[in-house]
């Protein structure tokens, strides 16, 4: 079984954030792999991974990094596959990582999600894969419908709250 998504982290300290991505891919029944690679500490391994990713059958790469956040951009420079950058809040409230990932030079793009947004990185990966997989698209559509239901149910619960000056007759 060939993984379609690769989740790459600069350090296993990022695992709590990336576990949200893994949990979502698991829920959507998407084969994935997880590895720790560092653009600064294991550059040869990063290059071998990135250059061979497409040949191994991968379709999307989620690359997380904090601080200098070079990992997503370095991977994107060496593979034609879509790379989703996930900035990690390790210093400067994660803004340093966000800027490092989002400010790529022309021709080398990295799709970027919010700081610590592991779930959204996996959501984007699934959206990309669902373009060519009808069964996955249906599972994703069901997930999105569930999000709507959560809000509808939340409003039902809010309606039950009793405050003297509360009125929900606006829309």
N, C-alpha and C positions, 0 to 999 in steps of 0.2 A: 504494500500500500504506500503510495507516494504522497507525501504531504504537499498541500497546495499553498499553505501559508507558513512562513517562517517567522517566528517571534525571536528577535535578537535583543539582548540586553547587554549593556556595558558592564554590568556587575550584578551578581545575584541579590544585592541589596534592593534592586529594582523589582524583584519578583512579586511583592505584594501588589504593585500596580499592574504588572503584566499578567498576574493571575486572573484579573478581570477580563482581559482579552482572551486568555485561554478558556475561561469558563464560558464566554459567549460563543467562541468557535466550537466548543464541545456541544453546547446547546443547539447550535445550528448544524451539527453533524459534519463539520469541515475538518478534514485531516490537517494537522499542523505539527510543527516541530518547535522546540525551544532550545536556544543555545545562548551562552555567554561569550561575547567577543568584544574586544576593546580595540578601537582605532589606534590608541596610543600604546597599549601594552602587548597586543597581539596583531600587529598590522599584517603580517604575512598570512595568518589564518583568516583575517577579514578579507583580504584580497582573494584567497583561494575560494572562500565561501561565495563572495559576490560574483566572481567571474564564472563559477560553476553553477550558480543558482538556477538559471533557466534550463540548462542541460539536465539538471536533476528533477525537473518537472515542477518546480515551484512557480506560482503565479503572482504572488504578492508577498512583500516583506514588510513586517512591522519592526522598526528599529527604534529602540528607546535609549536615551542618553541624557545625562545631566551635565552640569557645568559647561565645559567647552562644547559638548554635544556634537562631536565630529562624526560619530558613527553613522547616522542616517545619510549624511552627505557623502561620506567616503564610499558607502555601499552604493548609493545612487550613481556615483561617478563610474562605477565598474560593472553595472548591470543595466540592461534595458527594462527590467521589470519595474512595476510601480513600487515605490518605497513610501511607506507611511511613517513619518517621523513622530515620535512621542517624547516631548520634552518632560524631563523629570525634575521635580522640585528638590534639588539638593543644596543649592546656594542661591542667593539673590532672589528668593521666592520662585525660582524656576525661570525667571525672565531671561537670564543669560542663556539657558538651554533653548528656550523658545526662539530667541533672536538668532542663535547659531544655526538652528534647523530651518527656520523659515526664510532666511536671507541667503538663498542659494544663487549662484551665478547663472546667467542665461544659458539655457540648454541642459542644465542639470537640475531637474526639479525633484522636490520632496514634498508630498502632500503632508500637511502638518495638522495635528489635532491639538487640543488644549493641553495645558500643563497637567500631568498625571491622569490624562483621559484615556486610560487603557481600554475601557469599554468602547469608546468611540473609535479607537484605532481598529478594533476588531469589527465594529459595525461597518466602517468604510471598506475593510477588506472583503467582507461578505457582500456588500453592494457591488464591488468590482467583479467578484466571482459570479454573482447572480445574473450578470449580463449574459452569460453563456450556459447557465444551469437552471432550468425551469423548476426543478424540485427545490433547489435552494432558494430561488426567488419566491416560491410559495411559502416556504418556512419563514423567510424574512418578512413577507407581507403579513403573515400571522403574528409575528413578533410585534410589528408596527401597530397592528390593530389592537394588540394587548396594551400597548402604551396609551392609546386613546381611551380604552376602557378604564385604565387606572385613574385618569383624570376625571372621567364621567363619574366613577364611583367616589372619588375624593369630593366632588361637588355635592353629591348626595349626602355625604357625611357632614360636610360644612353646612348644608341646609338645616341639619338637625341641631346645630349649636344654637343655644338660646341666649341672646343678649337683648337687653332692653332697647337699644338703639340700632340693632342690626336689621337691615333690609336687603334682601337679595332680589328685588324686583327689577333690576336694571336691564337685563337682556334675556 
